[in-house]
Amino acid sequence: MGVAEEAYEGFPETAGELMERAGRAVAEETLRRFPDARRIAVVCGGGANGGDGRIAARLLREAGRTVTEDLDPAADVIIDALLGTGFRGALRDEAAAQIAAITAAGVPVVAVDVPSGVDASSGEVAGAAVVAAVTVTFHERKLAHAIAPGRFHCGEVVVADIGLEHRGTAASRVLAEVLVHVPRRGAASSKFSAGSLLVVAGSRGMTGAPCLVAQAALRADAGYVAVAVPQSALAAVEARLLEPVKRGLREDVDGVVAAEAFEALGDLIARAGALAVGPGLGRSEGTVTLVRRLLAETELPAVVDADALWRLEPVTGRAAPTVLTPHVGELARLLGTTSAEVTAHRLASARAAAERFGCTVLLKGVDTIVAAPGERTLVVDLGPPGLATMGSGDVLTGVIGAFLAKGLDGRLAAVAAAAACGIAAGLAPTQTGLIASDVIALLPRALG
């Protein structure tokens, strides 16, 4: 935003023009959203955000509203113009008290650019922060509008054009159009050229996970899927899956695949274009060794999820695309920190993991973050609430695996898969009771 403003003709002398447009956008949105509001309190800070608020206050008075530039206890609506995109770190005592008063007022809040107390560049919230009904932002969405916990403070986000040109950013929001990059089967395609995936997953009592991975990969247009599970899990997988090739593997006494199973995977590895490993695999010395061998001794692109992330080592020397797909707890273990720390610093945590492990890292969540060493960070916020259900991570793993098998690089495969799953879930007639299998069934429509 700063770069875009500085590129504006005549800036900073013309900054007043931009502020006038921003203030007008806030006033117009407030009147549109709350036409019956007669008393409006505008809480202004000392910076540009406060300037936007003061312009909005003037225009609202001209529209016949009673406006105060403090916390009027009788206000119907509050405009939060206290802190803007320049805010970082901890709140000063005075600002914290004003935010507390805004919260205590119990009336709808219109935030200017970003709710006060939220870091616009990361979505982090270090202390108290305003919870807005609507946020009016300018030029482009900010990271805080997409990344938790900040996104949960923003309410509905309205983007107002104030006449700035788009400039490059350190992170980008992924749109549905990313799916045009996913190769489709053509007349000359074979089942192998359409995407051949080997799934190594599952254990005794955890047979649903490999089935979800395999079914998702097929619905994501993979042409060939092989599933390798411990021998004692094979019958359950055979009963559930029709199309994929199934293989039973040597296992330990507790029903998890043994390290020696690697030797039996040779022909399946030779036919595969990518590898999906981890869901339901179990955590034992044998599985840790098997995962390490799969990553070290094959040249297959790989998506590594769930139990395969247990005691995972960096893969910086691996030439093939590699995608790790942790949830918050798994990423905390990978980084040697706490879930609370990752939750508070999602963007920074994903970037740190990508650099440490030398590959693409997809941090799951309603704001899926995809980071890769030296690359622009990507944010996918297309997932509806219904995706917060067991098995949805297995579905994502299968779709990433299918896209890797089709030849996409790790970063693009990860964001395209997250987008596909989010769009598929959004096609469901209701989010209530949505299950992972529903998302799988809707994947062809999402990709179409």
Secondary structure by P-SEA (a helix, b strand, c coil): caaaaaaccccccaaaaaaaaaaaaaaaaaaaacccccbbbbbbcccaaaaaaaaaaaaaaaacccccccccccccbbbcccccccccccccaaaaaaaaaaaacccbbbbccccccccccccccccccccccbbbbcccccccccccaaaaaccbbbbbbcccccccccbbbbccccccccccccccccccccbbbbbbccccccaaaaaaaaaaaaaacccbbbbbccccaaaaaaaccccbbbbbccccccccccccccccaaaaaaaccbbbccccccccaaaaaaaaaaacccccbbbbccccccccccccccccbbbbbbcaaaaaaaacccaaaaaacaaaaaaaaaaaaccbbbbbccbbbbbcccccbbbbccccccccccaaaaaaaaaaaaaaaacccaaaaaaaaaaaaaaaaaaccccccccaaaaaaacccccc
